[in-house]
Amino acid sequence: MNAMKTKRPDDEFALLLGAAATATVLDIESTKYAQHDAEAAEVNRWIYGERPSRSRMYAVSIPATAALAVWAAYLKSNSTADAKNRWAWRLPLWGLSIGHSVAAAANFINFRKSRSQEK
C-alpha cells in the first residue's frame, strides 16, 4: 500500500513569517496610536506620507511583506543542505521582524514621553 505523503510547511519558515506579520501589525497599530500626538509624524514619509491612514499603511505593508516572504521561500527552495547560503532565506523575514519591532517600540516610547511631558 502506497501512503500518500502530505507536504507540511516548514515550521521555522512559518514561525518567522508569523513573527514578521505580527511585527508589521504592531508597527502599524502603534503608529496609529502615536498619531494621537498632533506633532507625531511618520518616519518613512517617502513611503506612507506625513500622517498616513491605517488603510494606506496596510495597503503598502501587506504586498511588501508578501514579496519578501516569496523571496525568502525562493531562497529557501534553491538552497541545498551543503550550500554556504542555506541560512540566507531567513534574512528577509528577520529583517522585517526586527525592523518593524524596533519601529513599534519607538512609537510606544515616543508616545509615552509625550504623555508624561503633558502632566
N, C-alpha and C positions, 0 to 999 in steps of 0.2 A: 504494500500500500504506500503510495507516494503522498506524503503530507505536504500540503501547500505552505510554503514559508511566507509569513507576513513580514513586511518591511516596517520596522519601527523607526520613528525619527530618533536621531542621536540625542541622548539625554543631555549631554553637555551643550550641544547646539541649541536645544530647546530652552535650557536654563539661561544661557547667555542672551538669547533672543528675548526671553521674558524679562530679564533684567534690563535690557536696552529699552524695551517698550515701556516698562514701569518707570524708568528714569525719565523717559521722554514725557510721559503723562505728568510726573511730578514737576518737571521743569515748566511745562505749560501752565499747569494749575497754580504753581507758586508764582509765576509771572503775573497771572491774572490777580492773585491775592495781593502781590506787591503793588499792583497798579491802583490800589485804593489810595496810595500816596499820590497826590497830584503832581509831585515833582519826579516821580519814577518814570524811567524811560527804558526802552528795550536796548540791550547792549548790541544785539545783532540787527541794527536798524536797516542795514543793507539787504537783509533777507525779509524781515517782517514789517518794517516801518517803525515809526516812533512809538506809537501806542497801539499795538495790534490787537485785533479781536481774537477771542478764543478760537473761532472757526478758521480764521486765517492761519493761526499758528498750527492747528491740526492739519489744515489743508497743505501746508508746506512740509510739516514734520513727518506725516504718515508716508508719503511717497519717498522721502529721503531715507527714512528708516527701512522701508521695504527694499529700496535699491541697495542699501548697504547689506541687508540680510541676504539678498540674492547674490551679491558679490561674495559674501562670506561663504555661502553654500557652494558657489562655483569654485572658490579657492579650496574648500574642504574636499570637494569631489575630485579635484585634479591633483591633490597631494597624495603621495604614496607613503607607505609606512617607513621607508628608508630615506625619504627626501629630507633635505635640510629645512624646507619651508613648511613642514607639516603643522606647525604652530601658527602660521601666518593667517589662517582663516579666522582666528579669534580676534585679530586686531580691529576690524571694523566694528564688531559688537562690543568689545571692551572700550573702544574709543567713544562710541555712543553712550554707553553706560556711565563711564567716568565723566565725560563732558557734560551730560545732562544732570548728573548727580551734583556736580560742583556748581552748576548754574542754579539748581533748585536750592541748594544750601545757601548760596549767596543771596538769592531772593528772600529767603526767610530771615537771614541775618540782617540784611538791609532794612527789611520791614520792621523787625524788632527794634533796631536802632532808632528809626524814625518815630516809632510809637513811644519809646522811652524818653525821647527828647521832647515830646509834646507834653509830658506830665510834669 
